[in-house]
Amino acid sequence: MSQDRNGSAWGSLVAGLASVVVLPIGVYASRFSDAFDLIHAGFLIPLVVVLAVVALAFARKTRRRGSVSLAGTESGQGLATAGQVLGIIGLCIAASALVALGVYGLLEYVGSRD
C-alpha cells in the first residue's frame, strides 16, 4: 500500500507542477508563433484547472491513506503537500488568467462600440 501512496504523492507533485507551468509556457510560445496569438493561450485555462484538481485529488488520496495506515506518516506526505500547494497555485494562475481574459473582452467590447 505504501507504493500506491508514493505513486499518488508523485502524481500529485507532477500534476501540480504541470498546472503551474502550462499557461506560462503557452504565453511564452505565443511570442514566437505566427498562428498562435496571446489570446489563444486562454484555451489552456481548462487544462490548468484539470491538472490542478488532479493534483489536489492525488494529494487528498495520499493523506487519506496515510491517516488509515498503521505505518503512520511516510515520505509521500511531503510530496503530497508540495503537490497540493502547486495545485492551489495552479488554480490561482487559472483564476487570474480568467480575470485577464474578462478584462480583455470588456475592453474589446467597449472599444468596438465607438
C-alpha positions in Angstrom: 0.0 0.0 0.0 2.9 2.4 0.6 3.9 2.0 -3.1 0.4 3.2 -4.1 0.6 6.1 -1.7 4.0 7.1 -3.1 2.5 6.8 -6.6 -0.3 9.1 -5.6 2.1 11.5 -4.0 4.3 11.7 -7.1 1.2 12.0 -9.3 0.1 15.0 -7.1 3.5 16.6 -7.5 3.8 16.1 -11.2 0.2 17.3 -11.9 0.7 20.3 -9.6 3.9 21.2 -11.3 2.3 20.8 -14.8 -0.6 23.0 -13.7 1.8 25.8 -12.8 4.0 25.7 -15.9 1.4 25.0 -18.7 0.0 28.5 -19.0 3.3 30.4 -18.8 4.8 28.1 -21.4 1.8 28.8 -23.7 2.1 32.5 -23.2 5.8 32.3 -23.9 5.3 30.2 -27.0 2.8 32.7 -28.4 5.7 35.2 -28.8 7.4 33.0 -31.4 4.4 31.8 -33.4 2.6 33.5 -36.3 -0.5 31.4 -36.0 -0.8 31.3 -32.2 -1.6 34.7 -30.6 -1.6 35.6 -26.9 -5.4 35.4 -26.7 -5.2 31.7 -27.8 -3.3 30.9 -24.6 -6.6 31.2 -22.9 -7.6 27.8 -24.3 -5.1 26.4 -21.9 -7.0 27.6 -18.8 -9.3 24.5 -18.7 -6.2 22.2 -18.9 -4.6 24.1 -16.0 -7.8 23.7 -13.9 -8.0 20.0 -14.6 -4.3 19.4 -13.8 -4.7 21.4 -10.5 -7.8 19.4 -9.5 -6.0 16.2 -10.3 -3.1 17.3 -8.1 -5.4 18.2 -5.2 -7.2 14.8 -5.6 -4.0 12.8 -5.5 -2.8 14.8 -2.5 -6.0 14.1 -0.7 -5.8 10.4 -1.6 -2.3 10.2 -0.2 -3.3 11.9 3.0 -6.3 9.8 3.5 -4.4 6.6 3.0 -1.6 7.8 5.3 -4.1 8.5 8.1 -5.6 5.0 7.9 -2.2 3.2 7.6 -0.6 1.6 10.6 2.8 2.9 9.5 1.7 6.5 10.1 3.3 9.2 8.0 5.8 8.3 5.3 7.8 10.0 2.7 4.8 10.5 0.5 3.3 13.1 2.8 5.9 15.8 1.8 5.4 15.1 -1.9 1.6 15.3 -1.4 1.9 18.6 0.4 4.1 20.0 -2.4 1.6 18.8 -5.0 -1.2 20.3 -3.0 0.5 23.7 -2.8 1.3 23.6 -6.5 -2.3 22.7 -7.3 -3.6 25.6 -5.4 -1.1 27.9 -7.2 -2.3 26.4 -10.5 -5.9 27.3 -9.6 -4.8 30.8 -8.7 -3.0 31.2 -12.1 -6.1 29.9 -13.9 -8.3 32.4 -12.0 -6.0 35.3 -12.7 -5.9 34.3 -16.4 -9.7 34.2 -16.5 -9.9 37.7 -15.0 -7.4 38.9 -17.6 -9.5 37.4 -20.4 -12.6 39.0 -18.9 -11.0 42.4 -18.8 -9.7 42.0 -22.3 -13.1 41.0 -23.5 -14.7 44.0 -21.8 -12.2 46.4 -23.3 -12.7 44.9 -26.7 -16.4 45.3 -26.4 -16.2 48.9 -25.2 -13.6 49.7 -27.9 -15.8 48.3 -30.7 -18.8 50.4 -29.7 -17.0 53.6 -30.8 
